[in-house]
Amino acid sequence: MKARYKYRKENIIKTYDELPLHHTPALTPLNLKEHKERFLKYGITPKFSYRVSASELEKNVNKKKGQISFQYFREAKHILEIVRKKFGNGTKYLDETFGHKIDQQEATDIVTEYLSDNNLDGTMTIIWSSDILSSAIMKWCGPNLKLNKPEARKYSMWIKSTHENPYLRSHGMKCLANHEIGTHFFRSVNDGLQPWFSDRKTFGLRGFRSPALSATEEGLATINTIFEAKTKYLWLHALLYYTACMSTEMNFRELYDHLEGYIADPEQRWKRVMKVKRGLENPDDHGGFGMEQCYFEGAVEILRNIDNIDFTLLFSGKVCVDELPRIKRLARLNCIRVPKFLKDVEKYKRTLRHIATVNGLVERNCKKSAKVPEGRRKVQADSSSYSYGQWSSRKKL
């Protein structure tokens, strides 16, 4: 009898000194490093340039995804105040939650170990770059969806290599992997196994770019980010949500100074303000870009509906929470893969209930004393029925 050997697939690791232009999103400033240095050293308000025209930039910023919502302002402020009282400032919180800072090689070892633990060796390329805006992003390339060849897709996980990345820490990298690989990768791969993959419209499912799907996708990923964190506060995404709200009455410098009450680290404050003020013709104007509020909005909605959600079904593909009843009899569940942390669904749900409790989300009326920014209360009242995390209000008939 011949001996059988199981060979471990190699994980491809790459590093880019500069992000290739074709990988640069429209709303990523091209002169980011230069203006970051000028602002942090001399306090000069940045003037960003982009690879797209001013009209195209305005079109991107003014999309519904970019509108600033105030629906969960009180919840976000409540979480920020809890963390401030317990840890003093965000720097101590990051140390306690995600561990000490590590270098790129140590972080790479953690990610490759995560892939191995989830039987994913060789399934994606790990790419490091200092230029990406996000802490990390999962990408895939391959044939057009209409060709219905999901098996031909190739995945890559892009990770920010500087310590502006708050997860570049001893425990933070596993939390980041739960976000990008444990959520985005698994849901994407499983989506390719489903009958709706190449024709979502026929099955009555929202498109990939819909605000509702973004809220479910990023809200679930946000929860999974802190699922195995040492503390369970939604602080980072509450801060981003709060920053977007406060941008409506503060310019770049005022907002940067204001956030010092929550995060002392200049690089972390710069990152939050830059992500909200990017896309404005003049970053010194009041207002901002609210697209990334969907992380916090989606997380709040999921945590308030834990017992009504079939999480295995939710991982079967790129679907919204309110679409689960529609796909219940269609989804192919016998062939999907789920991350290691979801193997015990009941344990997973118990942890989510704990997260909801510690963040004060069990009761819907969070800290009534937290005031919505002056002059924006009417906006909140007018838009409260249309929040990107409020799936039921936009359910297709």
Summary of the structure (lengths in Angstrom):
residues: 397
radius of gyration: 20.8
end to end distance: 60.7
largest distance: 79.2
contacts: 1261
relative contact order: 0.16
helix: 51%
strand: 7%
